[in-house]
Amino acid sequence: MAPKRRPADSVSSYTSSDSDLEGSNPRRSKKRQRRSRAGAGAAADSSSEDEARPLRVYIVQAKLTPDAINELYQLVEDFASSRPETEAMEMELCSDAKKADIVVTAVHMKPRLERHIDWSIAMIKSYPNVITNGTFEADVSKLPGMGGKIAFKVEEYLETGSIPEAQTTLASERYQALSTFVSIYGIGPAKARQFYDMGMRNISDLQRYHDITPDSQPKTPAEVDALLTQLDDNPDNFTPNGKRIPKSRDKPPDITVPVALALKGELEIPIPRDEVEEIRDVVMRELEDLQPDCVSTIVGGYRRGKPKSNDVDIVISHSDPIRGKDIIPSLCNRLTARLYKKGLVTHVMHLSGFHSYNALRTEHWDTLEKALTVFKLPPKPGVERLHRRLDLIFTLPDTYWTAVIGWTGSKMFQRDLRLWAKKEKGMKFDSVALTRRHDTRRYLPKSEKEVFDILGLPWIDPTMRNADA
């Protein structure tokens, strides 16, 4: 059976091994189709004696125009139609492009903002009222994207208080191990799977892998400090020729997996709101001495009203829109170095530089300076200070409010906002800028509300933006 014709924006695109298939010449297209029919016919004749072989497919990376994709699907159909109708259409992966019948050159994905988004869960999460059996039937079940499967799961949870399928996943050894591994800074999904395939299942396995014995695992803040000093004095940083890179006195050390393991216990402890504010006050006092007249906003979960936060995010700019353009660049590095010398920043996870806006770019360049750090408040009698995640985001004055909205979150709220800007207003919005797509004109809002006004939306209080699943 021949495969059915797919539209131009279908999931995959197919091509023969000819290198010039992207051309739009109709004569060439017809010649290719005739060659394909002839070749396919020959293949069909030769297979009459032997068992029919699968269609060999080779996958590469490329981009094709919609017209080329339509032509290539026609080639696939022509090849399939040349086979006896009683034979099923089978395919197998091929490692040699020269031996392949079809070369898959691209995978057409949905737009970035529409991928990996569970709209129905976000709608349930952001529903303003308590969901009961009564309200679910009357209102929630009618929300867009609320399909039968999701509706069944919600009803199941309302009746039993749990979802067996989710409980099974959460209880699986693989899920628990991978979730534990990716909670360590420096370990992403790929590395976590690699550790799992090596037989590791828990933190103890990771510690043994990185030569951290159970006896050396810190249990108190003082023991954490002692272990960090030991790890920082013996960095695993070497040049390509094997020479050790000396520790810098002016630059905070980068966080490594052993350091992240040592800090895991403290970094997992939620940060209360009063400590978040104290961290902001300490940072801004140091910044005022370094560069007066700066302004800041605590963003993230704190701004969305959460009683405790996993980390502290602070957006910083200058109060003068003219002078600030010259002051903000490089301020991130200067403040981070100052906080390190003061013993407040202990490690850096990421430190990015400043990029000026370029109207010729179709995509927004990240013009924000960011320092993702590990921070510890100064000693205080009777109070145990813990290491905390602190992200400092520096932005120019004219993009301050887009940065505040972008870093306030939640992720799902931001995705919805970006999709609205694109689909309904023909704009591009993110924490870097708000621009018009067809001519890259920039909007320079003077307040957070003005951003919503430009997008044609009512202002939404940050506490109502907790839409993540």
C-alpha positions as CSV (number, residue, x, y, z in Angstrom):
1,M,0.0,0.0,0.0
2,A,1.4,3.4,-1.0
3,P,1.7,6.0,1.7
4,K,-0.9,8.8,1.6
5,R,0.2,12.2,0.4
6,R,1.1,14.6,3.3
7,P,0.8,18.3,3.3
8,A,3.8,20.6,2.9
9,D,4.1,21.3,6.7
10,S,4.1,17.6,7.6
11,V,6.4,16.0,10.1
12,S,9.2,14.8,7.8
13,S,10.5,15.7,4.4
14,Y,11.9,13.2,1.9
15,T,14.3,13.5,-1.0
16,S,16.3,11.4,-3.3
17,S,20.1,11.5,-3.1
18,D,20.4,14.1,-5.9
19,S,22.0,17.2,-4.4
20,D,20.0,19.7,-6.5
21,L,16.5,18.7,-5.4
22,E,15.8,22.1,-3.8
23,G,15.6,23.7,-7.2
24,S,12.3,25.0,-8.4
25,N,12.7,24.1,-12.2
26,P,9.5,22.2,-13.2
27,R,11.3,20.4,-16.1
28,R,13.9,19.1,-13.7
29,S,11.1,18.0,-11.3
30,K,9.4,16.0,-14.1
31,K,12.7,14.4,-15.1
32,R,13.4,13.4,-11.5
33,Q,10.0,11.9,-11.2
34,R,10.5,9.9,-14.5
35,R,13.9,8.7,-13.3
36,S,12.3,7.7,-10.0
37,R,9.6,5.8,-11.7
38,A,12.1,4.0,-13.9
39,G,14.4,3.2,-11.0
40,A,11.5,2.1,-8.9
41,G,10.1,-0.1,-11.7
42,A,13.5,-1.7,-12.1
43,A,13.6,-2.4,-8.4
44,A,10.1,-3.9,-8.6
45,D,11.2,-6.2,-11.5
46,S,14.3,-7.4,-9.7
47,S,12.3,-8.1,-6.5
48,S,9.9,-10.4,-8.4
49,E,12.4,-13.1,-8.1
50,D,13.6,-12.3,-4.6
51,E,11.7,-11.3,-1.5
52,A,10.8,-7.6,-1.7
53,R,13.3,-5.5,0.3
54,P,12.3,-2.5,2.5
55,L,12.8,1.0,1.2
56,R,16.2,2.2,2.4
57,V,16.1,5.6,4.2
58,Y,19.1,7.8,5.1
59,I,18.7,10.8,7.4
60,V,20.7,14.0,7.2
61,Q,20.2,17.6,8.2
62,A,19.0,20.2,5.7
63,K,16.2,22.6,5.0
64,L,13.8,22.4,2.1
65,T,11.2,24.7,0.7
66,P,7.5,23.7,0.7
67,D,7.5,23.2,-3.0
68,A,10.5,20.9,-2.8
69,I,8.8,18.9,0.0
70,N,5.7,18.4,-2.2
71,E,7.9,17.2,-5.0
72,L,9.8,14.8,-2.8
73,Y,6.6,13.3,-1.4
74,Q,5.5,12.6,-5.0
75,L,8.7,10.7,-5.5
76,V,8.0,8.5,-2.5
77,E,4.5,7.9,-3.8
78,D,5.7,7.0,-7.3
79,F,8.2,4.5,-5.8
80,A,5.5,2.9,-3.7
81,S,3.0,2.8,-6.5
82,S,5.4,0.8,-8.6
83,R,5.2,-2.1,-6.2
84,P,2.5,-4.8,-6.2
85,E,-0.6,-3.7,-4.3
86,T,-0.4,-6.7,-2.1
87,E,3.0,-5.7,-0.7
88,A,3.1,-3.5,2.4
89,M,5.3,-0.4,2.2
90,E,8.3,-0.9,4.5
91,M,11.2,1.2,5.3
92,E,14.6,0.7,7.1
93,L,17.3,3.1,8.2
94,C,20.4,3.1,6.0
95,S,23.9,4.3,7.0
96,D,25.1,5.0,3.5
97,A,23.5,7.8,1.6
98,K,24.7,6.3,-1.8
99,K,22.8,3.1,-1.2
100,A,19.6,4.9,0.1
101,D,16.4,5.0,-1.9
102,I,15.2,8.1,0.1
103,V,17.2,10.7,2.0
104,V,15.3,12.5,4.8
105,T,16.9,15.9,5.0
106,A,14.8,17.7,7.6
107,V,12.3,17.3,10.3
108,H,9.6,20.0,10.3
109,M,8.9,21.0,13.9
110,K,6.1,23.1,15.3
111,P,7.1,26.7,16.1
112,R,9.3,26.9,19.2
113,L,6.7,28.4,21.4
114,E,4.2,25.7,20.6
115,R,6.5,22.8,21.5
116,H,6.7,21.0,24.9
117,I,3.7,23.0,26.2
118,D,0.8,21.3,27.9
119,W,-1.9,23.9,27.5
120,S,-4.6,22.0,29.3
121,I,-2.5,21.6,32.5
122,A,-1.6,25.3,32.4
123,M,-5.2,26.2,32.2
124,I,-6.1,24.0,35.1
125,K,-3.2,25.4,37.1
126,S,-4.2,29.0,36.4
127,Y,-8.0,28.5,37.0
128,P,-8.9,31.2,39.5
129,N,-11.4,29.1,41.6
130,V,-11.2,25.9,43.5
131,I,-11.9,23.0,41.2
132,T,-14.6,20.6,42.4
133,N,-16.8,18.0,40.6
134,G,-19.4,20.7,40.2
135,T,-17.2,23.4,38.8
136,F,-15.3,20.9,36.6
137,E,-18.4,19.9,34.8
138,A,-19.8,23.4,34.5
139,D,-16.7,25.4,33.6
140,V,-13.3,23.6,33.5
141,S,-14.3,20.7,31.2
142,K,-15.2,23.3,28.5
143,L,-11.8,25.0,28.4
144,P,-9.9,24.9,25.1
145,G,-7.6,21.9,24.9
146,M,-9.5,20.0,27.6
147,G,-9.6,16.6,25.9
148,G,-11.1,13.4,27.1
149,K,-7.9,12.0,28.5
150,I,-7.1,15.1,30.6
151,A,-10.7,15.4,31.7
152,F,-10.7,11.7,32.9
153,K,-7.4,12.3,34.8
154,V,-8.8,15.4,36.5
155,E,-12.0,13.6,37.5
156,E,-9.9,10.7,38.7
157,Y,-7.9,13.0,40.9
158,L,-11.0,14.7,42.3
159,E,-12.5,11.3,43.3
160,T,-9.5,9.5,44.6
161,G,-6.9,12.2,45.4
162,S,-4.3,10.6,43.1
163,I,-3.6,9.5,39.5
164,P,-2.3,5.9,39.4
165,E,-0.4,6.4,36.1
166,A,1.5,9.4,37.5
167,Q,2.2,7.5,40.8
168,T,3.6,4.6,38.8
169,T,5.9,7.0,36.9
170,L,7.0,8.8,40.0
171,A,7.8,5.5,41.8
172,S,9.9,4.1,38.9
173,E,13.6,3.6,39.6
174,R,14.6,5.3,36.3
175,Y,12.5,8.4,36.9
176,Q,13.8,8.8,40.5
177,A,17.4,8.4,39.5
178,L,17.3,10.8,36.5
179,S,15.4,13.4,38.6
180,T,18.0,13.2,41.3
181,F,20.9,13.5,38.9
182,V,19.5,16.5,37.0
183,S,19.0,18.3,40.3
184,I,22.8,18.6,40.5
185,Y,24.2,21.7,38.7
186,G,26.3,20.6,35.8
187,I,24.3,17.5,35.1
188,G,21.8,17.7,32.2
189,P,19.5,15.1,30.8
190,A,22.1,13.5,28.5
191,K,24.7,13.2,31.3
192,A,22.0,11.9,33.7
193,R,21.1,9.1,31.3
194,Q,24.8,8.4,30.9
195,F,25.3,8.0,34.6
196,Y,22.1,5.8,34.8
197,D,23.4,3.6,32.0
198,M,26.7,3.3,34.0
199,G,24.7,1.8,36.9
200,M,24.4,4.8,39.1
201,R,21.1,5.2,40.9
202,N,21.5,7.8,43.7
203,I,23.6,10.6,45.1
204,S,25.9,8.2,46.9
205,D,26.8,6.6,43.6
206,L,27.7,10.1,42.2
207,Q,29.8,10.9,45.2
208,R,31.8,7.7,44.8
209,Y,32.2,8.5,41.1
210,H,33.7,11.9,42.0
211,D,35.8,10.5,44.9
212,I,33.7,12.1,47.6
213,T,33.5,9.6,50.6
214,P,30.4,9.5,52.9
215,D,32.6,10.7,55.8
216,S,33.6,13.8,53.9
217,Q,30.0,14.7,53.0
218,P,29.2,17.9,55.0
219,K,26.4,18.0,57.5
220,T,26.7,21.5,58.9
221,P,27.3,24.9,57.3
222,A,30.8,25.0,58.8
223,E,31.6,21.6,57.2
224,V,30.2,22.8,53.9
225,D,32.6,25.8,54.0
226,A,35.5,23.5,54.9
227,L,34.8,21.1,52.0
228,L,34.4,24.0,49.5
229,T,37.7,25.4,50.6
230,Q,39.3,22.1,50.0
231,L,37.7,21.6,46.6
232,D,38.5,25.2,45.4
233,D,42.1,24.8,46.5
234,N,42.4,21.7,44.3
235,P,40.6,22.6,41.1
236,D,40.3,20.1,38.3
237,N,41.1,22.8,35.7
238,F,43.9,22.1,33.3
239,T,45.2,23.4,30.0
240,P,45.2,21.2,26.9
241,N,48.9,20.3,27.6
242,G,48.1,19.2,31.2
243,K,49.2,22.3,33.2
244,R,47.0,23.2,36.1
245,I,45.2,26.6,35.8
246,P,45.9,28.6,38.9
247,K,43.0,29.9,41.0
248,S,42.2,33.6,40.4
249,R,42.1,35.9,43.4
250,D,39.8,38.4,41.6
251,K,37.4,36.0,39.9
252,P,35.1,33.6,41.7
253,P,35.6,30.0,40.8
254,D,33.3,28.2,38.5
255,I,31.0,25.7,40.2
256,T,31.9,22.0,39.4
257,V,29.9,18.8,39.9
258,P,31.8,18.0,43.2
259,V,31.1,21.5,44.5
260,A,27.5,21.2,43.4
261,L,27.3,17.9,45.3
262,A,28.7,19.6,48.4
263,L,26.2,22.4,48.1
264,K,23.2,20.2,47.3
265,G,21.8,20.1,50.8
266,E,21.9,23.9,51.3
267,L,20.7,24.8,47.9
268,E,17.6,22.6,48.2
269,I,16.4,24.5,51.3
270,P,13.7,27.0,50.3
271,I,14.4,30.7,50.9
272,P,11.9,32.6,52.9
273,R,10.7,36.0,51.7
274,D,12.5,38.0,54.4
275,E,15.8,36.4,53.5
276,V,15.2,37.1,49.8
277,E,14.7,40.8,50.7
278,E,17.9,40.8,52.9
279,I,19.9,39.4,50.0
280,R,18.6,42.1,47.8
281,D,19.4,44.8,50.4
282,V,23.0,43.6,50.8
283,V,23.6,43.4,47.0
284,M,22.1,46.9,46.4
285,R,24.2,48.4,49.2
286,E,27.4,47.1,47.5
287,L,26.1,48.2,44.1
288,E,25.4,51.7,45.4
289,D,29.0,52.0,46.6
290,L,30.2,50.8,43.2
291,Q,27.7,52.7,41.0
292,P,25.1,55.0,42.5
293,D,21.5,55.5,41.3
294,C,20.8,52.0,40.2
295,V,17.3,50.5,40.5
296,S,16.3,46.9,41.0
297,T,13.3,44.5,41.2
298,I,13.1,41.1,42.8
299,V,11.5,38.8,40.2
300,G,10.8,35.1,39.9
301,G,8.7,33.2,42.3
302,Y,9.1,35.9,45.0
303,R,7.3,38.5,42.8
304,R,4.6,36.0,42.0
305,G,3.8,35.9,45.7
306,K,5.3,32.5,46.6
307,P,6.1,32.3,50.4
308,K,9.4,30.6,49.7
309,S,11.8,30.6,46.7
310,N,14.3,28.2,45.3
311,D,16.6,31.0,44.3
312,V,16.8,34.8,44.2
313,D,16.4,36.7,40.9
314,I,17.1,40.4,40.8
315,V,16.8,42.6,37.6
316,I,19.0,45.6,37.8
317,S,19.3,48.8,35.7
318,H,20.1,52.5,36.0
319,S,17.6,55.2,36.8
320,D,19.0,57.6,34.1
321,P,17.9,56.3,30.6
322,I,20.7,58.3,28.9
323,R,23.7,57.7,31.2
324,G,22.5,54.2,31.9
325,K,23.4,53.1,28.3
326,D,27.1,53.7,29.1
327,I,27.0,52.5,32.7
328,I,25.2,49.2,32.5
329,P,27.6,47.4,30.2
330,S,30.4,45.7,32.2
331,L,28.6,46.5,35.5
332,C,27.7,42.8,36.0
333,N,31.3,41.7,36.0
334,R,32.3,44.6,38.3
335,L,29.7,43.8,40.8
336,T,30.3,40.1,40.8
337,A,34.0,40.7,41.4
338,R,33.2,43.0,44.3
339,L,30.8,40.6,45.9
340,Y,33.4,37.8,45.6
341,K,36.1,40.0,47.3
342,K,33.6,40.7,50.1
343,G,33.1,37.0,50.6
344,L,29.4,37.2,49.5
345,V,29.6,35.4,46.1
346,T,31.5,32.0,46.5
347,H,31.0,30.5,43.0
348,V,29.8,31.4,39.5
349,M,27.5,29.1,37.5
350,H,27.3,31.4,34.5
351,L,28.6,34.9,33.6
352,S,27.5,36.5,30.3
353,G,28.6,39.6,28.6
354,F,26.7,42.5,27.1
355,H,25.6,42.6,23.4
356,S,24.3,45.8,21.9
357,Y,21.0,45.8,20.0
358,N,21.2,45.2,16.2
359,A,18.2,46.1,14.2
360,L,19.4,44.0,11.3
361,R,19.0,40.8,13.3
362,T,15.7,39.0,12.8
363,E,16.0,37.4,16.2
364,H,16.5,39.2,19.5
365,W,20.1,39.1,20.7
366,D,20.4,38.5,24.4
367,T,21.4,42.0,25.4
368,L,21.1,41.2,29.1
369,E,24.2,40.7,31.3
370,K,23.7,37.8,33.7
371,A,25.6,36.5,36.7
372,L,24.3,33.2,38.0
373,T,26.0,32.8,41.3
374,V,26.2,31.0,44.6
375,F,25.7,33.7,47.4
376,K,26.1,33.6,51.1
377,L,24.9,36.4,53.4
378,P,27.5,37.9,55.8
379,P,27.8,36.3,59.3
380,K,25.2,37.2,61.9
381,P,25.3,36.2,65.6
382,G,23.0,33.3,66.3
383,V,22.1,32.8,62.6
384,E,23.4,30.1,60.4
385,R,24.0,31.5,56.9
386,L,23.4,29.1,54.0
387,H,24.6,29.2,50.4
388,R,21.8,30.4,48.1
389,R,21.3,30.6,44.4
390,L,21.5,34.3,43.3
391,D,20.9,35.4,39.7
392,L,21.8,39.0,38.8
393,I,20.3,40.3,35.6
394,F,21.5,43.6,34.2
395,T,19.5,45.4,31.5
396,L,19.6,48.8,29.8
397,P,17.0,51.3,31.1
398,D,14.9,51.2,27.9
399,T,14.4,47.4,28.3
400,Y,14.0,47.3,32.0
401,W,10.3,46.5,32.1
402,T,10.4,43.8,29.4
403,A,13.2,42.2,31.5
404,V,11.1,42.4,34.7
405,I,8.1,40.8,33.0
406,G,10.3,38.1,31.3
407,W,12.1,37.1,34.5
408,T,8.9,37.3,36.7
409,G,7.5,34.3,34.9
410,S,6.0,31.9,35.1
411,K,7.4,30.0,32.1
412,M,3.9,29.1,30.8
413,F,2.7,32.6,31.2
414,Q,5.7,33.9,29.2
415,R,5.0,31.4,26.4
416,D,1.4,32.5,26.2
417,L,2.4,36.1,26.2
418,R,5.0,35.5,23.4
419,L,2.5,33.5,21.4
420,W,-0.1,36.3,21.8
421,A,2.4,38.9,20.7
422,K,3.2,36.9,17.6
423,K,-0.2,35.6,16.5
424,E,-2.4,38.6,17.5
425,K,-0.1,41.6,17.3
426,G,2.6,40.7,14.8
427,M,5.2,41.4,17.5
428,K,8.1,39.6,19.1
429,F,8.3,39.8,22.9
430,D,10.8,38.4,25.3
431,S,12.8,39.6,28.3
432,V,15.2,41.3,25.9
433,A,12.9,43.6,23.9
434,L,9.4,44.2,22.4
435,T,9.6,44.7,18.6
436,R,7.4,44.8,15.6
437,R,8.2,41.8,13.4
438,H,7.8,43.3,9.9
439,D,10.2,46.2,10.4
440,T,12.0,45.4,13.8
441,R,10.7,48.7,15.3
442,R,11.4,48.7,19.0
443,Y,8.9,49.7,21.7
444,L,10.3,51.3,24.8
445,P,7.7,51.0,27.6
446,K,8.1,53.2,30.6
447,S,6.2,50.8,33.0
448,E,5.1,47.2,33.2
449,K,1.5,48.2,32.5
450,E,2.6,49.9,29.3
451,V,4.0,46.6,28.0
452,F,0.5,45.0,28.4
453,D,-1.1,48.1,26.9
454,I,1.1,47.8,23.8
455,L,0.1,44.1,23.5
456,G,-3.6,45.0,23.9
457,L,-4.0,43.1,27.1
458,P,-5.2,44.1,30.6
459,W,-2.5,44.3,33.2
460,I,-2.2,41.0,35.2
461,D,-1.0,41.1,38.7
462,P,2.2,39.0,39.1
463,T,0.5,36.8,41.7
464,M,-1.9,35.7,39.0
465,R,0.9,34.5,36.7
466,N,1.6,31.1,38.3
467,A,0.5,29.0,35.3
468,D,3.2,26.4,35.2
469,A,2.2,22.7,35.5
